[in-house]
Amino acid sequence: MSKCIFMDRDGVLNKELGRHILKIEEFIIPEDVPNGLKRLKDAGYKLVVVTNQSGIAREYYDDKLVDDCHDLLQEACGNLIDQFYYAPLVDSVSKSLMRKPDSLMLEKGMAKFNVDPAQSWMVGDKERDLIPAKKLGIRRIQLMAMVEKSELAEVVAHTFTEVVDAILAEA
């Protein structure tokens, strides 16, 4: 079985704006993210992004902007991310099961990469990111930004470097 780092996108891999990203210029990757992703990959982790993108259903932006942001992230980190999952729909129960706090995006990644939840982590900035990880037996790190600390967080960090250091210290 493989070990995996599941990561929310906004507020973890790019700067949280407190609103939807509406153009590619607003997608800002913190300086420590590419090196942190490399350190995790070098330690043998699969890297999977799981992100709600309700702005698509709300028509604030389209799939192309999401794909362009993901391409920019891949370019910045040397194509280290193994999979991107995003949940654009909010209008029906069957479509919204992908959205966090539901766990379908994580479950898809676990099935695709034969993930051992006991060796894996979820990194999120909001409690809704941590809920599906707890349900699936995945360890949880909260990257603090603009929200309150969640009781579901096993580890709290303030930078992506701190996230990586905490994971690698426990590996």
C-alpha positions as CSV (number, residue, x, y, z in Angstrom):
1,M,0.0,0.0,0.0
2,S,1.1,3.5,-0.6
3,K,1.2,6.5,1.7
4,C,-0.4,9.8,0.5
5,I,-0.7,13.5,1.3
6,F,-4.1,14.8,0.5
7,M,-4.2,18.5,0.3
8,D,-6.8,21.2,0.0
9,R,-5.8,23.8,-2.5
10,D,-6.8,27.3,-1.5
11,G,-5.1,28.4,1.7
12,V,-2.7,25.4,1.6
13,L,-1.0,25.3,-1.8
14,N,-1.8,28.9,-2.8
15,K,-2.5,32.0,-0.8
16,E,-6.0,32.3,0.6
17,L,-7.7,35.5,-0.6
18,G,-10.9,35.2,1.5
19,R,-12.9,34.9,-1.7
20,H,-12.9,33.0,-5.0
21,I,-9.9,33.3,-7.3
22,L,-11.3,34.9,-10.5
23,K,-8.2,35.2,-12.6
24,I,-4.9,33.4,-12.9
25,E,-2.9,36.4,-11.6
26,E,-4.6,35.9,-8.2
27,F,-3.3,32.3,-7.9
28,I,-0.2,33.0,-5.8
29,I,1.9,30.0,-4.7
30,P,3.9,30.6,-1.4
31,E,7.6,30.3,-1.9
32,D,7.9,27.2,0.4
33,V,5.3,25.1,-1.4
34,P,7.4,23.7,-4.3
35,N,10.3,22.6,-2.1
36,G,7.8,21.2,0.5
37,L,6.1,19.1,-2.2
38,K,9.5,17.9,-3.4
39,R,10.4,16.9,0.2
40,L,7.2,14.9,0.6
41,K,7.6,13.2,-2.8
42,D,11.2,12.3,-2.0
43,A,9.9,10.7,1.2
44,G,7.7,8.4,-0.9
45,Y,4.3,10.1,-0.6
46,K,1.7,10.3,-3.3
47,L,0.5,13.9,-3.6
48,V,-3.3,14.4,-4.2
49,V,-5.1,17.7,-4.3
50,V,-8.8,17.6,-3.2
51,T,-10.5,21.0,-3.6
52,N,-14.1,22.3,-3.7
53,Q,-14.6,24.7,-6.6
54,S,-18.2,25.8,-6.2
55,G,-17.4,29.0,-8.2
56,I,-17.8,26.9,-11.3
57,A,-21.5,26.1,-10.5
58,R,-22.0,29.7,-9.4
59,E,-20.5,30.9,-12.7
60,Y,-17.8,33.0,-11.1
61,Y,-15.2,31.2,-13.2
62,D,-15.0,28.1,-15.4
63,D,-13.1,24.8,-15.5
64,K,-10.4,26.3,-17.7
65,L,-9.3,28.7,-14.9
66,V,-9.2,25.8,-12.4
67,D,-7.1,23.7,-14.9
68,D,-4.9,26.7,-15.6
69,C,-4.2,27.2,-11.8
70,H,-3.4,23.5,-11.5
71,D,-1.1,23.7,-14.5
72,L,0.7,26.7,-12.9
73,L,1.1,24.7,-9.7
74,Q,2.5,21.7,-11.5
75,E,4.9,23.9,-13.4
76,A,6.1,25.5,-10.1
77,C,6.7,22.2,-8.4
78,G,8.1,20.2,-11.4
79,N,4.9,18.1,-12.0
80,L,5.1,16.4,-8.6
81,I,1.3,16.2,-7.9
82,D,-0.1,12.8,-8.8
83,Q,-3.8,13.7,-9.0
84,F,-6.1,16.7,-8.8
85,Y,-9.8,16.2,-7.8
86,Y,-12.2,19.0,-7.7
87,A,-15.9,19.3,-7.0
88,P,-17.5,22.0,-9.0
89,L,-21.2,21.1,-8.5
90,V,-23.4,22.1,-5.6
91,D,-26.9,21.5,-7.1
92,S,-27.7,17.9,-6.4
93,V,-27.0,15.3,-3.7
94,S,-25.3,12.9,-6.0
95,K,-23.0,15.6,-7.4
96,S,-22.3,17.2,-4.1
97,L,-21.0,13.9,-2.5
98,M,-17.6,14.9,-4.0
99,R,-17.6,18.1,-2.0
100,K,-15.8,18.2,1.3
101,P,-16.9,17.6,4.1
102,D,-18.0,14.5,2.2
103,S,-15.2,12.0,1.5
104,L,-15.7,10.9,-2.1
105,M,-12.6,12.8,-3.5
106,L,-10.4,11.2,-0.8
107,E,-11.9,7.8,-1.4
108,K,-11.3,8.1,-5.2
109,G,-7.6,8.9,-4.4
110,M,-7.3,6.1,-1.9
111,A,-8.7,3.6,-4.5
112,K,-6.6,4.8,-7.4
113,F,-3.3,4.7,-5.4
114,N,-4.1,1.9,-3.0
115,V,-3.6,4.2,-0.1
116,D,-3.0,3.1,3.5
117,P,-4.9,5.7,5.6
118,A,-2.8,5.0,8.7
119,Q,0.3,6.2,6.8
120,S,-1.4,9.2,5.1
121,W,-2.3,12.8,5.9
122,M,-4.8,15.4,5.0
123,V,-3.7,19.0,5.0
124,G,-6.4,21.6,5.1
125,D,-7.0,25.1,6.3
126,K,-10.7,24.6,7.3
127,E,-12.5,22.1,9.4
128,R,-14.5,20.9,6.4
129,D,-11.2,19.6,4.9
130,L,-10.5,17.6,8.0
131,I,-13.9,15.9,8.5
132,P,-13.5,13.4,5.6
133,A,-10.0,12.5,6.7
134,K,-11.2,11.7,10.2
135,K,-14.0,9.6,8.8
136,L,-11.4,7.6,6.7
137,G,-8.8,7.2,9.4
138,I,-6.3,9.6,7.8
139,R,-4.2,11.9,10.0
140,R,-5.0,15.6,9.9
141,I,-3.0,18.8,9.8
142,Q,-4.5,22.2,9.8
143,L,-2.6,25.0,8.1
144,M,-3.8,28.1,10.0
145,A,-4.6,31.1,8.0
146,M,-7.9,33.0,8.3
147,V,-9.9,30.5,10.3
148,E,-10.2,29.2,13.9
149,K,-8.4,26.0,15.0
150,S,-10.4,22.9,14.4
151,E,-10.7,20.3,17.2
152,L,-10.2,17.7,14.4
153,A,-6.6,18.9,13.8
154,E,-4.0,16.6,15.2
155,V,-1.3,19.0,14.2
156,V,-1.4,22.8,13.6
157,A,1.0,24.6,11.4
158,H,1.4,28.2,10.2
159,T,3.5,27.6,7.0
160,F,3.7,24.8,4.5
161,T,7.3,24.2,5.7
162,E,5.9,23.5,9.2
163,V,3.4,21.1,7.7
164,V,6.1,19.2,5.9
165,D,8.4,19.1,8.9
166,A,5.6,17.7,11.1
167,I,4.7,15.0,8.6
168,L,8.3,14.0,8.0
169,A,9.0,14.0,11.8
170,E,6.3,11.4,12.3
171,A,7.1,9.3,9.2
